[in-house]
Amino acid sequence: MRVLQEHIRAQEEMLSRTTTYLMEIQEELEQSRQALAEHNQSLEQMVEQRTRDLKKSVDQLQLEVQKREKAQQELFVANHELNTLLYRSSHDYKGPICSAFGLLSLLESTMKGVQLDEESQQYLRMLHTPLQKLEALTRTTTSIAEYRQNPVYPEPVDLAVLLDRLLDKFKQQLKGAYPEVRVHNTLERPLCTDAHMLENILESLLSNAIRYRRLQQGHAIRIVLQPYYTQTRLVVEDNGTGIPLEYQHRVFDMFFRASELSTGSGLGLYLSRMAVQKLGGKIEFKSKEGKGTSVSVVLPNL
């Protein structure tokens, strides 16, 4: 009986300890539950705040996108208007310039039998220079406007024939000042590209190579026409004055002139790069002051 009682007391003590332990566990669980509830509430508040902030950011971004779209549309309209103005103005300038050339030619014909003093004759000759510069600038401006407005019109072009025609033109203009020109042509077929753009590119490169010649004798130009993988490469190289290193990064900029002695418009290489890029090609430039300049153009068949 006594053993039974001791066994019952032991069981009661164990049950009491177990009950106490379970109550402690329950209390810890309750504390954990409360902490979790508080943490969940804090997370919900944080999510709500982040959601509000994100919505605000999205609203601001949408507003910014709308502003940029509006600005882009305005820029597109302004650019279109500018291109239209440039295109129409450049064409409108041609009429008065042609009229001025015609009147000057008529004046010279009329005064052939009239004896003019040397000063009057000089003034008459001087009228040609500004008109020629204005006509060249108008022609360049027209080309820029056309490149911006018009699509590319591919057609087969015989580069050898085009080059001979341009060289004959420069030879007639320069006469005794025409430099030595060497042509290395290994092309076997025409290049399919925009003939007008290609002619402007080649004429501009040749004009620069001829214009920036050395003062001493021995000025020479080397022209290379060759296949370049599936494309065509043309190089115009001269042994002229070259361009100082500090100016070379700007040679394709609009209105850039490397020297105060430059007589061009400063649009030749700018126009050439524009045409090359529109034709899907690549243009590269190398120059060394006092040694000469080389311009390489690679064009694809369109």
Secondary structure, DSSP 8 states (H G I E B T S, - for coil): -HHHHHHHHHHHHHHHHHHHHHHHHHHHHHHHHHHHHHHHHHHHHHHHHHHHHHHHHHHHHHHHHHHHHHHHHHHHHHHHHHHHHHHHHHHHHHHHHHHHHHHHHHHHHHTTTS---HHHHHHHHHTHHHHHHHHHHHHHHHHHHHHHHS---EEEE-HHHHHHHHHHHHHHHHGGG--EEEEEE---S-EEEEHHHHHHHHHHHHHHHHHT--SSS--EEEEEEEEETTEEEEEEEE-S----GGGGGGTTSTT--SSTT--S-S-HHHHHHHHHHHTT-EEEEEEETTTEEEEEEEE---
